[in-house]
Amino acid sequence: MASFALQLSLISSHGGSPLRITASSNGIPFSKPKSGPSILELPLEKIRRPLMRTRANDPEKVKDLMESISQIGLQEPIDVLEVDGVYYGFSGCHRYEAHQRLGLPTIRCKIRRGTKGNFEAPLTVNEELIKKVVIDVQCYLKQFL
């Protein structure tokens, strides 16, 4: 089930402020934030999933989500980072797979804009963490050598 948002602005012929009407096909209030992330439906094939091959999804959770999504639609959008017009998904793996298995062409996304620098900072933290773990393991192994 695809969801959509409708927003109408009506301007009174008597002046005054415009009347705004908003609706969403899945019951979630539609809002367009003044700043910060925006909510959009994106085609699944437009979202790159760099971590997809690093872990397996829980099949039972995917099955439950498929049932829920087919009955009431996606309730929580997946988080997507947009960098230079390319969309990267790092979370929402179960929701993404449920959409794929249901044959849905799009998924509701909370999109944050970013730069290539957004990818460099986490890698630096991970490298430092990995170095610390390696040093800890080396110290531990020295006890037995």
N, C-alpha and C positions, 0 to 999 in steps of 0.2 A: 504494500500500500504506500503510494507516494504521498507525501504531505506537501502542502503549499501554504503560502501566506498571502492574504489580501489586505491591502491598505488603501482606503479611499479618503480623499480630502474634499469636503464640500464647502464652498464659499457662499455665504448668504448674500442675496442681492441687496439686503438692508445694511451691509457693512458688518462690522463686528468680527470676532475671531472665527477662523474656519473650524468646521466640525470634522473631527477625524474618527474614522471607523476602522478598526482592525479586527481581523479574524484569522484563525489558523485551522487547517483541516484536521489536526490531531488534538485539538483542545488546549495546546500549550499557547499561552499568550505570545503574540508576535511583538517584538520590540526591536527598534533600530537604535542602538546606543549612539550617543553623540560622539563618543570616543571609545577606544578599546576594540575588543573583538566584534566581528559581525557574524550573523547567522545566515548561512546560505546552503542551498542544495547543490552539491557538486556531483558530477558523474564519477562513479567508482574508478574508472580507468584514468582519471586525471589526478588521482591521489597516489603519490609514491609512498611505499611502506618500507623504509630501510631496515626495520627491525623484524619484518615478517618472518624471515627464515631463522631467527635466533631462538624461537621458542614455539611450542605447539599450544594451540588454544584448547581449553577444556570443552570436549564435545557436548557434554550435558548442558553447560552454560550456553553454548551456541544454540542448542536445540530449544532451550527455554526462551532465549531471546527471539528466535525465529517465530515461536508461537505468540509471544507478546507483541512483536512488531507487526505480525500479520493481523492481529486483533485490534490493537490500539495505536499502532504507529510507533516510531522511535521517540522516546520520551526525553532522552538526553543526547544532544549532538556530540559527535566526536570532536576532539581538539585537533586542529590542523594549523600548521605553520606555512604561510605563503612567503616565498623568497623569490624575487625576480620573476613572478608569474608562475612559479612551480609550487605545487601543494605537497607538503610532507605530513604524513600522519604517523604519530608516535604512540598514540593511545587509542582506546576504543577498538582493540583488535577483535574482540568477540562480537561487538556490534557490526563491525565492518564485514566479518565473515558471515554473519547471519544475513546481512543484506545480499552478499554475493550468492549464498545458497538459496535465498528466496528469489533470485533473479531480478532484484530491483536495480534499476539503472543508476540511481542517485542515492546519496546519503546526506542527511542534515549535518552540517559542520559548523563549529565555532572557529572562525578563522582569525588568527592573529598575524599581523604583518611582521616580517623580520628581515634580517640581513644575513649574509654568509657568516658574519661574526657570531650569530646565535649558535652555529654549529661548532665553532672553535672553542668557546668557553667550556661547554660540558666535556669535550674531549680532554682538555687540560686537567679538569678535576678528575676524570676517570684515570688518566695517566698517573697522576699523583697517588690516587688510591691504589692502583695496581702496583706501583713502586713500593708503597708501604707494605702491602700484603706480601710481595716477593721478599722484601727484607725480613719480615716477620717469619716467613716460612724458612728462609735461609738460616736465621738464628735458631729456630726450632730444630732443624736438621743437624746443625753443628753439634748438638748435644749427643747425637747417636753416631757420629763419625769418629 
